[in-house]
Amino acid sequence: MSPERFKRINEMLNLRQPDLTVVMENVHKSHNVSAVIRTADAVGVHKMHAVWESSKRKMSAGLALGSQNWVGVSHYDQVADAIKAVRQQGMQVVVTNLSEQAIDFRDVDYTQPTAILMGQEKHGVTEEALALADHQVMIPMVGMAQSLNVSVAAAVMLYEAQRQRQAAGRYGHNQLDIAERQRILFEGGHPIYAKACRRKGIDYPELDEAGQIVAGDDWWQAMRTAK
Ligand SMILES: C[S@@+](CC[C@H](N)C(=O)[O-])C[C@H]1O[C@@H](n2cnc3c(N)ncnc32)[C@H](O)[C@@H]1O
């Protein structure tokens, strides 16, 4: 890893929003899953959740264009388990659903710890998810189509969250703990490279509070020649 790449990854990690996430409930078309991950990465989501119907645990790397290396995805069989996991992190659950009970998606405060739940391409979200949610929101539609593509709806939701969080100064400081930064820096982007380093006995260097490497020229030299 070059110092330039390290700097770039560090800058990305400084903007991560560990208290903003997406739950995909049975979203099963791999190009949609990949597109949601790509947008999530773009707004700084650090980890996501996917509930899968039966055994269809397929994620295509294709459209995500590498974003899947940076956004972790936890997998569940039941939506209740995914919601329990985000609740344990103190998040409100905002379900996207086209219904008369839903409020305008812009009327929710996304600066709060938030999980945005997206439903399946054909059937939408389940009654169970609706019952467990804090808010039911919809993106207004005034054309002839009844709904947006799920990845497009996810992008609209995530960029509203991003807009609110930016205005509230939530992108200005590191929100990840040091151990997590260290893991991502050396394993997330380059799992193969990290393996090579381990094989050659090169340890992860310490990071200071600002996420900067505490290591001398020897360490950088060893890293450069580790491949
Ligand atoms: C193609 S839609 C599902 C349509 C399904 N027939 C229904 O009535 O829910 C797939 C998912 O995208 C999201 N979605 C699409 N358009 C939306 C909108 N206008 N407002 C809120 N969510 C939307 C929801 O998460 C939905 O479950």
The ligand as a MOL file (V3000), in Angstrom:
LIG
                    3D

  0  0  0     0  0            999 V3000
M  V30 BEGIN CTAB
M  V30 COUNTS 27 29 0 0 0
M  V30 BEGIN ATOM
M  V30 1 C -40.7010 -1.7480 -6.8090 0
M  V30 2 S -41.0700 -1.3320 -5.1930 0 CHG=1
M  V30 3 C -42.2870 -2.4990 -4.6980 0
M  V30 4 C -43.6110 -2.2330 -5.2720 0
M  V30 5 C -44.6830 -3.0540 -4.6060 0
M  V30 6 N -45.6800 -3.3790 -5.5940 0
M  V30 7 C -45.3170 -2.2890 -3.4720 0
M  V30 8 O -46.4610 -1.9290 -3.5660 0
M  V30 9 O -44.6470 -2.0580 -2.4680 0 CHG=-1
M  V30 10 C -39.7060 -1.9870 -4.2890 0
M  V30 11 C -39.3340 -1.1900 -3.0760 0
M  V30 12 O -38.8100 0.0630 -3.4650 0
M  V30 13 C -39.1430 1.0430 -2.5090 0
M  V30 14 N -39.9220 2.0840 -3.1880 0
M  V30 15 C -40.1280 2.1910 -4.5110 0
M  V30 16 N -40.8100 3.3080 -4.8030 0
M  V30 17 C -41.0360 3.9320 -3.6290 0
M  V30 18 C -41.6640 5.1650 -3.2600 0
M  V30 19 N -42.1910 5.9620 -4.1630 0
M  V30 20 N -41.7080 5.4890 -1.9660 0
M  V30 21 C -41.1440 4.6900 -1.0320 0
M  V30 22 N -40.5270 3.5340 -1.3090 0
M  V30 23 C -40.4560 3.1560 -2.5980 0
M  V30 24 C -39.8590 0.3210 -1.3980 0
M  V30 25 O -38.9060 -0.1080 -0.4540 0
M  V30 26 C -40.4380 -0.8690 -2.1100 0
M  V30 27 O -40.7190 -1.9190 -1.2260 0
M  V30 END ATOM
M  V30 BEGIN BOND
M  V30 1 1 1 2
M  V30 2 1 2 3
M  V30 3 1 2 10
M  V30 4 1 3 4
M  V30 5 1 4 5
M  V30 6 1 5 6
M  V30 7 1 5 7
M  V30 8 2 7 8
M  V30 9 1 7 9
M  V30 10 1 10 11
M  V30 11 1 11 12
M  V30 12 1 11 26
M  V30 13 1 12 13
M  V30 14 1 13 14
M  V30 15 1 13 24
M  V30 16 1 14 15
M  V30 17 1 14 23
M  V30 18 2 15 16
M  V30 19 1 16 17
M  V30 20 1 17 18
M  V30 21 2 17 23
M  V30 22 1 18 19
M  V30 23 2 18 20
M  V30 24 1 20 21
M  V30 25 2 21 22
M  V30 26 1 22 23
M  V30 27 1 24 25
M  V30 28 1 24 26
M  V30 29 1 26 27
M  V30 END BOND
M  V30 END CTAB
M  END
